[in-house]
Each structure stands twice: as structure tokens, then as C-alpha cells.
């Protein structure tokens, strides 16, 4: 299940929708190709407010990657 602020990240850009938080719909809307010959092309990410409370400062929100297999460019960015 997707959370309140869902995004799809490519090597060059971040995609989102102000109408939904469904990764699949964001991918289809922007005509992204999820997988390539060398593995995934995208990373599904979410940011969530603590305890579902939208009032706290954004710095307290939790960032989460919502997939297990990641592109090599993401691993390099994290390192």
C-alpha cells in the first residue's frame, strides 16, 4: 500500500502526482519503464509523517524506499 507522499525516482528526475499516491499510477502517467536489461530503472519512495500527524515539521517525516531491488545508480547515490 502506498503512503501519503509517494514518489518515483529515476536517475535524472523525481515524479509524483497531486491526484494520487499510487506508485503504479505515477509510473503509467509518466510512461516510465520500470525495468531495463540491467535491472530496475526506477526507485519507489515515500515520505510519511510521524504517527500519521501531518502537522510536524517536514524534517521529522520518515523517508522510505518501497522496493527490494535497487538500480546501481541509487546505490552509488546512497554511498
MIZA-968671 format. One line per 10 residues: their letters; for each residue x, y, z of N, C-alpha, C. Coordinates in steps of 0.1 Angstrom, whole numbers, plus 2048, in hexadecimal, padded with zeros to 3 digits. Each point is the difference from the previous one (the first is absolute). Layout:
N
A) X/Y/Z/X/Y/Z/X/Y/Z; ...
END
This chain:
79
XXXXXXXXXX) 808/7F4/800/7F8/80C/800/809/80C/800; 7FC/80A/7F8/808/80D/7FF/7FC/809/80B; 809/808/804/7FE/80A/80B/7FD/80E/7FC; 7FD/809/809/7FB/80D/7FC/809/808/7F6; 80D/7FE/800/808/808/7F7/809/7F6/7F9; 7FC/7FB/7F4/807/7F6/7F8/806/806/7F4; 80C/7FC/7FD/807/805/7F4/807/7F5/7F9; 803/802/7F3/808/7F7/7F8/80C/808/7FC; 80C/7FA/803/80D/807/7FC/807/7F8/7F5; 804/808/7F6/809/7FA/7F5/80D/806/803
XXXXXXXXXX) 80A/7FC/7F7/80D/805/802/801/80F/7FF; 7F7/806/7F8/800/80E/7FD/7F5/809/806; 7F5/7F9/805/7F5/808/803/7F7/7F9/80B; 7F8/809/807/7F6/7FA/80A/7F2/803/7FA; 7F8/7F6/800/7F2/801/7FB/7F6/7FE/80C; 7F5/807/7FF/7F5/7FE/80A/7F3/804/7F9; 7F6/7FF/808/7F2/804/7FB/7F9/807/80B; 7FA/80B/7FE/7F8/807/80A/7F2/7F9/802; 7FD/7F7/7F7/7F3/7F9/800/800/7F3/807; 80C/7F9/801/800/7F3/806/80E/7FD/806
XXXXXXXXXX) 801/7F6/809/80C/7FC/806/804/7F2/7FC; 7FB/7FB/7F5/802/7F2/7FB/80C/800/7F7; 80B/7F9/804/80C/800/7F7/7FC/7FB/7F2; 7F8/7F5/7FF/7FD/7FB/7F3/7F9/80A/7F7; 7F7/808/805/7F9/80B/7F9/80A/80B/7FC; 809/803/809/80A/80A/7FC/809/7FC/7F5; 804/7F3/800/808/7FA/7F6/7F9/800/7F3; 7F3/7FC/7FF/7F9/800/7F4/7FD/80E/7FB; 7FD/80A/809/7FD/80D/7FB/80C/807/7F9; 80C/7FD/805/80C/806/7FB/807/7F7/7F5
XXXXXXXXXX) 7F9/7F4/7FD/805/7F7/7F7/80F/7FB/802; 802/7FD/80D/80E/7FC/804/801/7F1/7FE; 80C/7FC/7FD/804/7F2/7FE/806/7FB/80D; 7F9/7F7/807/805/7FC/80D/80D/7F8/7FF; 801/7F7/7F7/80B/7F7/7FF/807/801/7F3; 80E/7FF/800/808/800/7F4/808/7F3/7FF; 808/7FF/7F6/809/7F4/7FE/809/7FD/80C; 803/80B/808/80A/7FE/80B/7F9/801/80E; 7F2/7FF/800/7F9/801/80C/7F7/80C/801; 7FC/804/80C/7F6/80B/801/805/80D/7FC
XXXXXXXXXX) 7F7/808/7FA/803/80E/7FB/7FB/80A/80A; 7F8/7FC/80A/7F9/80A/808/802/7FB/80F; 7FD/80A/809/7FF/7FD/80E/7F3/806/806; 7F8/7F7/806/7F4/805/807/803/805/80E; 7FD/80C/803/803/806/80D/7F3/806/806; 801/801/80D/7F5/807/807/805/808/80B; 7F9/80A/804/803/808/80C/7F3/7FF/808; 801/7FE/80D/7F5/7FE/809/801/809/80C; 7F5/806/804/800/808/80D/801/7F6/80C; 806/804/80B/800/7F8/80C/7F2/7FE/805
XXXXXXXXXX) 7FD/7F3/803/7F3/7FD/806/7F4/805/7F8; 802/802/7F3/7F5/804/7F7/7FC/80F/803; 807/807/807/7FD/80E/804/808/809/7F6; 7F8/807/7F8/806/809/7F5/805/80D/805; 7FE/803/80D/804/80D/805/80F/802/803; 807/7F6/804/80F/802/803/808/805/7F4; 80B/806/803/809/805/7F6/804/7F4/7F6; 802/803/7F4/804/7F6/7F6/80D/7F9/804; 809/806/807/80C/7FA/804/7FE/7F3/809; 7F4/7FF/806/7FD/7F5/808/7F9/7F5/7F9
XXXXXXXXXX) 7FD/802/7F3/7F9/7F6/7F8/80A/7F5/7FD; 7FB/7F4/7FE/808/7F4/7FD/801/7FD/7F1; 80D/7FF/7FB/802/7FD/7F2/802/7F0/7FF; 7FA/7FA/7F6/800/7F2/7FF/800/7FC/7F1; 809/7F6/7FD/800/7FA/7F2/7F7/7F5/801; 7F7/7FF/7F6/7F5/7F6/7FF/803/7F5/7F6; 80C/7FB/7FF/803/7F4/7F8/80D/7FA/805; 802/7F3/7FC/80B/7F9/805/80C/801/7F6; 7FE/7FF/7F3/80B/800/7F7/802/80E/7FB; 80C/806/801/803/80E/7FC/809/801/7F5
XXXXXXXXX) 7FF/80B/7F8/80A/802/7F5/80D/803/805; 80B/7FD/7F9/80D/803/804/802/80F/803; 7FA/809/7F7/802/80E/802/7FA/804/80E; 7F6/7FA/805/7FB/803/80D/80A/7FC/80B; 806/7F5/7FF/80A/7FB/80A/80B/80A/800; 805/805/7F5/80B/809/7FF/7FC/80E/806; 7F3/804/7FF/7FC/80C/805/7FF/800/810; 7FD/7F4/805/7FF/7FE/80E/80D/7FF/807; 80B/7FB/7F8/80D/7FE/806/807/80C/804
END
